[in-house]
Amino acid sequence: MRDSHWDIILEYMEAHNELATGKFIGAAGRQNNKKLWQSLTAKLNSLGYGSKSTEKWQKVSICSIIHMFLSPIQYNLMISLEYQMHS
């Protein structure tokens, strides 16, 4: 992930804080979440450094944001637990 990706992600999450918090309200909340992620994906892929699916951008973004706030030990434990759940 390049600095320009981070700039877009952070700017987008500031403008759409419900995307960062995962708090969508109302019957259309799930659909709004999907549309915002699709829009963010288009912006990130438009940079020209290759493209990822919305699901991959979600994982990259969420894991990277979590990594910023967790100690290395906590992060490695979280990744290990996630791997075990999917094995």
N, C-alpha and C positions, 0 to 999 in steps of 0.2 A: 504494500500500500504506500502510495506516495503522499507527500505533504499536501498536494493539491486535493487528494481524496479526503484527507482529514479536514481541510478547510471547508469543503462542501458539506461533509457530514455534520460538522459542528455548527455551521451556519444554518443548515436545514433543521437540525434538531432544536436550535434556539428559536427558529421561526415556528416550528411545529412541536412544541414541548410534549404534546400527547404522544408523539412518536417515541420520544426519549423515555417517557415514564411508562408507556404502555397502557395509559388510562384513556380509553375511548368510551364515550358516553352515548347511550341511546341505542336504538335498534340498528342504526346504520354504522355503529362504531367499528365493527369488524371490517365492513366494506371500506370505510374511510381509512383504516389502518393499511389495508391492502393497496389502495390508491396512492397513499403517501409513499409507501415503500416502492411502488412501481415508478413513481415520479423521481424519487431519490436515485433509484437504480439507473434511470435514463440519464440523469445528470452525471453520475459517476462514470458510466460507460462512455459518455460523450467526450471524455478527456482524451480518449485515443490510446490508452495503455492496455488494450484488451478489454474484454467484457466478462461480466459475471451475471449469473441469474439473480433475481431478487432474493431468493433463499440464501445464496452464497454471500451476498452483500449484507444481509441481516446477520448471518453468523459472524462474518468478519467484523462488522461494526459492533455488535453486542459483545463479542469476546474481547475485542480491543478496548472497549470502554470499561469492561469489568476488570481487565488486566491493569488499567491505570489506577484503580482504586484498591486492589488487593495486593497483599504482600506476595512475593514469588512463591512462598510455601502454600498460601491459600489458593493461589491461582493453579498451581500444579495439582493440588488435591482436587479442586473442582474439575479440571480436565480429566484426571484419572477416574473420578466417579462417573463423569459423563461417558467416558469410554467403556467402563464396566457395564453401564446401563444399556449400551447399544451393542454389546458383544453377546 
